[in-house]
Amino acid sequence: MLDQINTLDASALSALKRSAHENSPEAIKATAKQFEGLFLQLVLKSMRDTVPKDGMLDSDSTRFYESMGDQQLAAVLAQRGGVGLAASLERQLMQQAGLSPAAPGQMTLPPLPGAVVPKAALPTPPANTLPANVPPVSNAATSSSGDPQRFVDVLWPQATEAAQTLGVPPHFLVGQAALETGWGKSELRTADGRPTYNLFNIKAGKSWSGATVDAQTTEYENGAAQSRTERFRAYGSYAEAFQDYARLMQQSPRYAAVAGQGEASGFAKALQSGGYATDPSYADKLTRVINGNTLRQSLLASAR
């Protein structure tokens, strides 16, 4: 859980403005997070502008309160690690203030307004870290309850790390995992009920040498749904699942357009164009989950 933050608290913002003139590490950290919150607010506004504005519930009042909610959500995302912009800015400001020089090879502040965070390669784990078809049971908490808030709480740290690698907002990855697993209710399991931690339903191709599990899935051919048995990857933890997902997005030319996406619709369309799913409505479904109230409210609730 996070410390409570309210972007609409004028006194808190005034205090932050005063502290920005100090060269203390605490003031620099708070200022960097506030800057990232403003940046994320612009991203959310751009995403909101892509949603059709018609219907009985559309009005100036609803748009006003949606804007307030987006503003608060941006602050929450920044507090939870955001997309890495605050951390980059904090390091540079600390270096300029002579408090803590950046170590060689550390990430530098990305150019605005284009890049989110620079892409960096994830370390490749050794092959065969899991025995074939026998995924170990991790001691980490699972998200199988289907509770959206618990789903966000459990997955957010891993999603943040993978998102920084790909240069996308972390809630995009949480949203995709939610779509693939029904907020954790339909996570793939072994025949004896053990978790596979495969949040993204990534299949086990010929190049996969790790653990696997067979499961029924629905695929679309010429627009028609067909049920078939497919082999999927199995991991030892959610951290491994997110690392493998990020590695797939980076190393496969099919998904080259995924990295750096700042809008939900662009992220979803890049995945579908790369052939991530055969469902012709996959991009639309993913966009709705990412922009939906369930994810938004779960993120806000997790910050309380």
Secondary structure, 3 states (H helix, E strand, C coil): CCCCCCCCCHHHHHHHHHHCCCCCHHHHHHHHHHHHHHHHHHHHHHHHHCCCCCCCCCCHHHHHHHHHHHHHHHHHHHHCCCCCHHHHHHHHHHHHCCCCCCCCCCCCCCCCCCCCCCCCCCCCCCCCCCCCCCCCCCCCCCCCCCCHHHHHHHHHHHHHHHHHHHCCCHHHHHHHHHHHHCCCCCCCECCCCCECCCCCCCECCCCCCCCEEEEEEEEEECCEEEEEEEEEECCCCHHHHHHHHHHHHHHCHHHCCCCCCCCHHHHHHHHHHCCCCCCCCHHHHHHHHHHCHHHHHHHHHHCC
